[in-house]
Amino acid sequence: MARFLGIDVGDAAVKLAEIDGSYRKTRLLRWRVEPLPVTADGAARAQAIAAAIHHAISDGKFGGEPVLGHPCREAVLRTIEVPFSGTDAIRKVVKAEVEGAIFSHPVDDMVVDFHEIGKGAEGTRILVAAVPKSGLRVQLAALERQGLEPERVDLDTMALYRAAHWAGVFDAEPVAQVPATADGALPPAAFTAVLDLGARSSRILLVEGDNLIDMRTLRLGDASIADELAHKHGLSPALAREAMHACLATGSDFRAEPAAALPAAVEDEAVPQVVAPVGKPIVITHAEVEAGQTAFLQRLARELVRFLTAMGRGGSIRALWVTGGASRTPGMNEMLGEVFGCAPQRLDLVGHLAHDLEPDQADAADAGMATAVGLALSGLGGPTGFDLRQEDLAYTRGFDRIKFPLAITCMVAVFTAVVYTVMRNNDLKNLEFELGRTYVAGRSSSGGAQFYGMLYSVLASKWFENPQYFQYEKQGKNYDHRALIEELHKTEVPKRLAVVRDRLRQVVEQKQESSGIYENVSLESGLAVLVRWAEVLQRAESSVGRVLLWKLDLKMKSASSRSLDFTIAIRGGEDLTLRTRGEALKAEFVNEAARPDSPFASVGEPKETVPADVREVGVPCIYYDFSLKLKDEFEPFGGARVGALERSGREAPGLLASAEEVRR
């Protein structure tokens, strides 16, 4: 069952009430009054209040959800009328509507909430409470340092109204002092007043029916009597209050020992201060206490009359309910009866609560528990109070504080993971396309190439479809092109090229085994032949000059017909000079063929051809058709090539450099 802890921050003490149950069946679990040290306002008082609350909760083992009461004396109250109705609609504009009625603070620096009073002439009348954020923020920060963070913060006057509503005082019969109409009904302008008399402040509510109309805090309490005694006799505040209560209870004087007295505070050296002589007992007479009491009652009566007159409620009070420690001051009931025109009634909260308090504890608690109980009741139902935890002061739990940045972080992480996954998946697909992914749409019954990328290049020709080239026996069955395609479809894409290589190797092994011929050719490709050929042309450039390569044909298929055929055009000069250059080029290739590490076996007699359009062009030219027979074995990139280049004093060119020289 939910439990709630009402925290009433009073002038001289903090009162805590923990309750559970429901709004109508409520049980008081714990009650405690924790005195407050005498401190100045501001951060020092906020820290003292927080420390007292923490000590009371820890020592009293309170465990309910805390609800903090904020003093109404620090709030600015205004009654205004807005030209529309509806709580949500009013909440959107209440700050702007009340801004012109508040002059002490900028409305943006205040927490603003409202309570609907009733219908107005053109809209809704509301009671607006505006609390400066600075003081509330300091108090909440001090509580947070003590490990306390109340989810709800309400005005203490609204908590008093909720406690009275819960006690059912607004349903009571009208008292005799209120004149009734001929049919016995109440006059339409009859109100119920609730008064909480504290040590240094008094709270007053006006209620019509069960609807709160107005509230105020009067900065006046019975502590003023004790303050005068302490100042006059040099007593501590606690001893002065004890003397006041003793004199009023017994009707006799009160004697205090000198050790218990304190020197009077010196505010002005020119004003003589009354200080008790050392060694003599201090006597507080009943007469001076009674005089202070009378003065207090007179000041309180004036403030109450001023409030009722300003509100226009004088003479229209149907009932008066009183609570608070100062409500038991002698002569208080008589004074209140004269001011309000009706006899005051005690607001009995203990009688409506289930509790385990002793009779004397219940009697002492009943006078000061109204606000604390009203704060705790906010979690169980009843009238809605003022929500002072708004805007930057809004309550956020530990997870709520980080859930937004955590959600953003998770979203970014998920988005990053998705993007990374998509990128890696695309990379994988691209690699599969590059290696040889299956081209499903291109399957055909003829068994042609059905793959992308490298595998397509390998299988695009009809070579694999010819059984003479690709077929071998595997486990008693012929493994041919169709079997290869089926195996490739079943193989993972990265392993498909390796499958083709392995099957070709098996074909070679079976053909070598069946033929008994194991050919060992060191000439692995035509690249080495072309490189050596380009070197010869480069070496001959000094004697032959620049030539034009017209045609180049490298044949490497058959060992009996391996050759390099090319056509060279030599242009410019006399015919004799052209033939001399041709003979020099032939001599360079003959010398190259004579070397043991040369790929050229022999050099045929080049065929000379004179173009038919020489006369028309006017440039002498002879075409030479060379045919170089190739060896089966030779040292492709041996030292001879490097040595030749070193002897020429030039750096060994690459394949691209050689090709560029040939092009020129």
Buried (B, 14 or more C-beta within 10 A) or exposed (E): EEBBBBBBBBBBBBBBBBBBBEEEEBBBBBBBBBEBEEEEEEBEBBBBBBBBBBBBBEEBEBEBBBBBBBBBBBBBBBBBBBEEEEEEEBBEEBBEBBBEEBEEBEBEEBBBBBBBBEEBEEBBBBBBBBBBBEBBBBBBEBBEEBEBBBBBBBBBBBBBBBBBBBBEBBEEEBBEBBEEEEEEEBEEEBBBBBBBBBBBBBBBBBBBEBBBBBBBBBEBBBBBBBBBBBBBBBBBBBBBBBBBBBBBEEEEBBEBEEEBBBEBEEEEEEEEBEEBEEEEEBEBEBEBBBEBBBEBBEEBBEBBBEBBEEBEBBEBBBBBBBBBBBBBBEEBBEBBBEBBBBBBBBBEBBEBBEBEBEEEEBEBBBBBBBBBBBBBBBBBEBBBBBBBBBEEBEBEEEEEEEEEEEEEEEEEEEEEEEEEEEEEEEEEEEEBBEBBBBBEEEEEEEBBBBBBBBBBEBBEEEEBBEEEEBBBEEEEEEBBBEBBBEBBEEBEBEEBBEBBEEBBEBBEEBEEEEEEEEEEEEBEEBEBBBBBBBBBBBBBBEEBBEBBEEEEEBEBEEEEEBBBBBBBBBBEBEEEEBBBBBBBBBBBBEBBBEBEBBBBBBBBEBEEEEBEEBEEEEEBBBBBBBBBBBBBEBBBEBEBBEEBBEEEEEEBBEEEEBBEBBEE
